[in-house]
Amino acid sequence: MSDSRHILWAQKRGCNVRHHPAAPALLVQFSSVGQSCPSGRESCSVPTTPSDACIMAAPPQLRTLLFAVNALLRKRRYHAALAMLKGFRNGAVYGAKIRAPHALVMTFLFRSGSLREKLRAILQATYTHSWNLARFVFFYKGLCALQSHIQGETYQAHSFVSAFIGGLLVFGNNNNINSQINMYLLSRVLFALCRLGVEKGFIPEPRSDPFPWFTGLVWGLVLWLFEYHRPTLHPSLQSSMTYLYEDSNVWHDLSDFLIYNKSQPSK
């Protein structure tokens, strides 16, 4: 019976998969739950993960190398350093996933220029977001691990200090990408601090839902700022609000009233 069929058979029999304590992080033990494994013994050794099962089909030299790498990755001794690398990887991937669709839509909706210029802008925005987020996660996790190692245990202040330093190093440059990220976080932080204040008793718990009042205040302030103090708003917000509230005041005929936002130049 192949290893993959062996695993599926044991799982169907109700066997619980866990790391074998005596194996070099490559095998697992099936602990029978009221039933025996296919060999008739109480435990059987098979690859730990799907990747280990795939490694079995690789050439011998490559298989040895991959087994060694997997064994290294599972050593607790190197967990902090490896977590920094995994955090860097996740930051890069997440940053690209978040920024690429946003940059694609906003660039083709509001940015002028050739197709090449638009694609370059999308790639540049995606790269900046991905690179910055990857570096921040790397620095944050490294600084947290360093403080815990020096002081012998973990304290809440470690998180703040690590993120403070990482934020200064990575997101301290005042550009459009960093500004958007920081503004996004600010709104979430203010919400969270209000909830925390209520939980701790520093802020009286409201008798009714304050969200409608909060909504009215936010929209009242942003439209007032747009109408009378526009330069104080972020350029992307100005562009969006101009499209909504100013361009809708101008039209010449049915074409730029209903079909287009602005009249098309005659050829």
Sequence and secondary structure as in RCSB ss.txt:
>XXXX:A:sequence
MSDSRHILWAQKRGCNVRHHPAAPALLVQFSSVGQSCPSGRESCSVPTTPSDACIMAAPPQLRTLLFAVNALLRK
RRYHAALAMLKGFRNGAVYGAKIRAPHALVMTFLFRSGSLREKLRAILQATYTHSWNLARFVFFYKGLCALQSHI
QGETYQAHSFVSAFIGGLLVFGNNNNINSQINMYLLSRVLFALCRLGVEKGFIPEPRSDPFPWFTGLVWGLVLWL
FEYHRPTLHPSLQSSMTYLYEDSNVWHDLSDFLIYNKSQPSK
>XXXX:A:secstr
  HHHHHHHHHHTT EEEE TTSSSSEEEEE SSS  TTSSS  EEESSHHHHHHTTS HHHHHHHHHHHHHHT 
GGGHHHHHHHHHHHHHHHHHHHHHHHHHHHHHHHH  S HHHHHHHHHHHHHHHHHHHHHHHHHHHHHHHHHHHH
HSS  HHHHHHHHHHHHHHHH S SHHHHHHHHHHHHHHHHHHHHHHHHHTSS   SS  HHHHHHHHHHHHHHH
HHH GGGS HHHHHHHIIIIIGGG  SSHIIIII SS     
